[in-house]
Amino acid sequence: MQRWIAASFSLIEDIVYVGLGLLLAGVAMALLVTEITYFIQYIYAGVLSENIVMLLDRVLLIIIFVEVLYTVQVSFRQHVLQPGPFLVVGLIAVTRRILVLTAELPKMAKENETLLHNAIIELAMLTVLILALVTSLRFIRPSDVKSAAEETVGK
């Protein structure tokens, strides 16, 4: 009876992971097609430089979706929740926020000194968060860093 219940839960878990994977893949593909369209429109209109931060922000969002999709794939295959991919998603999200916030700093400086002050505090906190995420990644993946370096050198 216990085995049957465990097997049923495992099957349901697999079905949910497949559904999530399909949804994430669909969203990532739709965003990618949209961003390629915007990129081409920006080039033809000659306004790429004015929209580069917004474009980069959305490209990083696509990368976040792909990383979450990878996490779902690993969870589906191994039936284990790995912290590494979540830390990578967090790192990309923090980097995304830093890029957008940094691009908005000149506008904030002109508009409101309090807003600028808060943005600088947020940047400091985000920097600390990046250091914490990178340190965490290093602690949980020391062998992955070494094997990735060996693969790069071997190519």
ABEGO torsion letter per residue (X at the ends): XAAAAAAAAAAAAAAAAAAAAAAAAAAAAAAAAAAAAAAAAAAAAGAAAAAAAAAAAAAAAAAAAAAAAAAAAAAAAAGBBBAAAAAAAAAAAAAAAAAAAAAAAAAAAAABAAAAAAAAAAAAAAAAAAAAAAAAAAAAAAAAAAAAAAAAAAX
